[in-house]
Amino acid sequence: MAGMDGLTPEEGMIERMVEKLETSLESAIQQEYFKDASTIRDELSRMHMDETSAVLRTNSDFYSAFSTKDIELMGKVWLNSPQVQCIHPGAKPLVGYDKIVSMWTNMFQAKDKVFRSTDIKPDGIKVHVRGTSAYVMCSEQVSAPGASRKMLATNIFRKYGGRWFLVHHHASQAAVRATGGSIEELLQGNTGGQVIRIDGNLGEDGDPQSMIDEIVKAIQGAIEGDEEGGKLSEVE
């Protein structure tokens, strides 16, 4: 089981190297040694570019596992640590590798036809790498036959043992299209927009299966749509 705090000797060396280069870059700029600063900046960029493609592969594997309902791949994407965290739209944080993989397993076994046909692809990807840490910001194009929905996500990664792993996933619904009304009406979804709302509890006294059902229903509701309300855009 991997820890989130301890670094391997190799990872510690990478972090120290990055810190040293950043300090040297700042010093070179302050002293107006711009040629040296350019060389240091290029070295930092090279280090980060070498890792960017690996981070993006792990990010791609996460969405591929979701779309294909591949629990084996999903299990490989996440760092096996009690400190990793997954937050679905409207849900409380789910913490720990075992709980997260168990949640995905149950979701992938759901018999709901809409959910099982759900496809999710990242778009507008922005990635930042520093040493052994990285984050990706993107939109998620969630679709089922005939309809689509846009979500927003932040994924945080950690390099451990030479591989990049997902340590934090947080997805939320994109901006709600509202037609006015009070904040209470907005939260209840009565203003013409659609809000994913989950009234579950993932605490020690909660029922995990009940929460999984709520998540599946929430995702289903986000893509199922309401033709009269115009809540979904048709897939071209």
C-alpha distance (Angstrom), angle and dihedral (degrees) to the residues before:
residue distance angle dihedral
M1 . . .
A2 3.78 . .
G3 3.77 122.9 .
M4 3.79 123.8 -140.2
D5 3.79 97.1 -142.9
G6 3.80 106.5 44.8
L7 3.80 120.6 76.9
T8 3.77 126.6 -152.6
P9 3.83 114.8 -121.5
E10 3.81 90.0 -102.0
E11 3.81 92.7 49.9
G12 3.79 90.9 46.7
M13 3.79 89.3 52.8
I14 3.81 91.2 51.4
E15 3.80 92.2 49.8
R16 3.81 92.0 48.9
M17 3.81 90.9 47.7
V18 3.79 92.3 51.4
E19 3.80 91.7 46.8
K20 3.80 90.9 49.3
L21 3.81 92.7 49.0
E22 3.81 92.2 47.8
T23 3.80 91.0 49.8
S24 3.82 91.0 48.1
L25 3.80 90.7 48.2
E26 3.80 92.5 52.1
S27 3.81 90.9 47.4
A28 3.81 93.1 48.6
I29 3.80 91.3 50.9
Q30 3.80 92.9 48.1
Q31 3.81 90.5 50.8
E32 3.81 90.5 44.2
Y33 3.80 93.2 -119.5
F34 3.78 89.3 147.1
K35 3.79 96.9 166.5
D36 3.80 90.3 55.7
A37 3.79 90.0 44.3
S38 3.80 90.6 53.6
T39 3.81 91.4 51.2
I40 3.81 92.1 49.4
R41 3.81 92.0 46.7
D42 3.80 90.0 51.7
E43 3.81 90.7 52.0
L44 3.80 91.7 50.8
S45 3.80 90.6 48.2
R46 3.80 91.4 49.9
M47 3.80 91.9 51.5
H48 3.78 92.3 49.4
M49 3.81 95.5 43.1
D50 3.79 90.2 53.8
E51 3.82 88.8 57.6
T52 3.80 98.9 38.2
S53 3.80 94.7 76.8
A54 3.81 90.8 50.8
V55 3.82 91.2 51.0
L56 3.80 90.9 49.4
R57 3.82 90.7 50.6
T58 3.79 90.6 55.7
N59 3.79 90.2 46.0
S60 3.81 89.5 51.2
D61 3.82 91.3 48.3
F62 3.81 89.8 54.9
Y63 3.80 93.1 56.5
S64 3.79 92.4 40.7
A65 3.82 89.9 54.1
F66 3.81 90.3 50.0
S67 3.81 94.2 49.0
T68 3.81 96.0 44.6
K69 3.83 93.5 37.9
D70 3.84 88.4 -126.0
I71 3.80 105.9 164.7
E72 3.82 93.4 -179.5
L73 3.80 91.5 58.4
M74 3.80 91.5 42.3
G75 3.80 89.9 53.9
K76 3.81 90.7 52.8
V77 3.80 92.9 49.9
W78 3.82 95.5 59.6
L79 3.81 123.7 72.2
N80 3.80 109.7 -115.3
S81 3.79 96.1 -120.9
P82 3.82 134.9 124.2
Q83 3.81 88.3 -130.0
V84 3.81 101.7 60.2
Q85 3.79 115.4 111.8
C86 3.80 137.8 -153.8
I87 3.81 124.0 -170.7
H88 3.80 119.5 -172.3
P89 3.82 121.1 -163.2
G90 3.79 109.1 -69.5
A91 3.81 93.7 -3.9
K92 3.77 132.0 115.9
P93 3.83 117.3 -107.3
L94 3.78 116.5 -79.6
V95 3.80 108.7 -147.8
G96 3.79 129.7 -162.9
Y97 3.80 134.4 38.5
D98 3.80 96.2 -104.0
K99 3.82 94.1 51.1
I100 3.79 92.6 45.2
V101 3.82 95.2 49.3
S102 3.81 90.1 44.7
M103 3.79 89.5 52.5
W104 3.83 92.5 50.5
T105 3.80 90.6 46.4
N106 3.79 91.9 55.2
M107 3.80 92.8 43.5
F108 3.80 91.8 51.5
Q109 3.80 90.1 50.6
A110 3.80 92.2 53.6
K111 3.80 112.6 124.7
D112 3.79 94.8 -147.7
K113 3.83 105.5 124.7
V114 3.80 95.4 -149.7
F115 3.79 92.6 52.4
R116 3.80 93.7 44.9
S117 3.80 90.4 53.6
T118 3.80 92.1 48.2
D119 3.79 115.7 123.8
I120 3.79 122.5 -167.4
K121 3.79 126.7 -167.9
P122 3.82 130.0 178.2
D123 3.79 117.9 -124.1
G124 3.80 136.4 177.7
I125 3.80 90.0 27.4
K126 3.79 119.3 -166.6
V127 3.80 117.8 -176.3
H128 3.80 131.9 -171.3
V129 3.80 123.9 -173.1
R130 3.79 128.1 -170.4
G131 3.78 119.2 170.7
T132 3.82 108.5 -57.4
S133 3.81 95.7 -13.5
A134 3.79 130.8 76.6
Y135 3.77 141.0 165.1
V136 3.78 134.5 -157.9
M137 3.80 125.3 -156.8
C138 3.78 117.1 -166.2
S139 3.76 146.6 140.8
E140 3.79 119.2 -107.5
Q141 3.78 118.7 -137.2
V142 3.80 103.2 -151.8
S143 3.78 113.9 -169.7
A144 3.77 143.4 169.2
P145 3.81 127.2 178.8
G146 3.81 107.2 -53.7
A147 3.80 100.3 0.6
S148 3.78 143.5 60.7
R149 3.79 140.4 -166.5
K150 3.79 133.8 -165.3
M151 3.80 123.1 -133.0
L152 3.81 131.8 176.9
A153 3.80 123.5 -131.8
T154 3.78 144.1 -176.5
N155 3.81 118.2 -160.2
I156 3.81 121.9 -171.7
F157 3.79 121.9 -160.3
R158 3.78 136.6 -165.3
K159 3.80 128.0 -161.3
Y160 3.78 111.1 -132.9
G161 3.78 127.7 167.4
G162 3.79 91.6 -5.2
R163 3.85 94.3 -53.3
W164 3.78 134.0 96.6
F165 3.80 116.5 -124.4
L166 3.78 134.0 -175.1
V167 3.82 111.3 -112.0
H168 3.81 101.7 167.1
H169 3.81 134.1 25.5
H170 3.80 122.1 179.9
A171 3.80 120.7 175.1
S172 3.78 127.7 179.4
Q173 3.77 136.8 172.5
A174 3.79 118.2 -90.4
A175 3.80 118.6 -114.2
V176 3.78 114.1 -47.6
R177 3.80 115.5 -123.4
A178 3.77 102.2 -131.1
T179 3.80 130.6 -178.3
G180 3.78 97.4 -156.1
G181 3.78 134.3 -82.3
S182 3.77 135.0 118.8
I183 3.80 127.0 -44.3
E184 3.80 87.8 -109.6
E185 3.81 90.0 57.9
L186 3.80 90.0 47.6
L187 3.79 92.1 52.8
Q188 3.79 90.1 48.5
G189 3.80 91.0 50.0
N190 3.82 94.1 -119.3
T191 3.81 98.4 128.0
G192 3.79 100.5 78.1
G193 3.81 95.3 -90.6
Q194 3.77 127.8 94.0
V195 3.79 126.4 -116.2
I196 3.77 122.6 -171.2
R197 3.78 104.4 -133.9
I198 3.79 125.1 -178.5
D199 3.78 120.9 -174.4
G200 3.79 96.7 -170.2
N201 3.79 134.6 118.8
L202 3.78 126.6 -135.7
G203 3.78 93.7 -176.6
E204 3.78 125.4 119.5
D205 3.81 91.5 -86.8
G206 3.82 95.0 44.3
D207 3.77 128.8 99.4
P208 3.84 108.4 -113.3
Q209 3.81 93.2 -161.9
S210 3.79 90.9 53.4
M211 3.80 89.6 52.2
I212 3.80 91.5 49.1
D213 3.81 89.1 53.1
E214 3.80 89.3 51.4
I215 3.83 91.8 50.8
V216 3.80 91.8 50.0
K217 3.82 90.5 48.6
A218 3.80 90.5 48.5
I219 3.79 93.2 51.9
Q220 3.80 89.8 44.4
G221 3.79 90.3 51.6
A222 3.78 91.3 49.7
I223 3.79 92.7 57.3
E224 3.79 103.2 27.1
G225 3.77 93.8 70.9
D226 3.75 138.4 -173.2
E227 3.80 114.0 -103.2
E228 3.79 93.7 -161.0
G229 3.80 93.1 50.0
G230 3.79 93.2 44.8
K231 3.77 91.3 -135.2
L232 3.79 97.1 147.6
S233 3.76 135.0 52.2
E234 3.78 117.0 -131.8
V235 3.78 118.1 -116.1
E236 3.79 110.2 -112.2
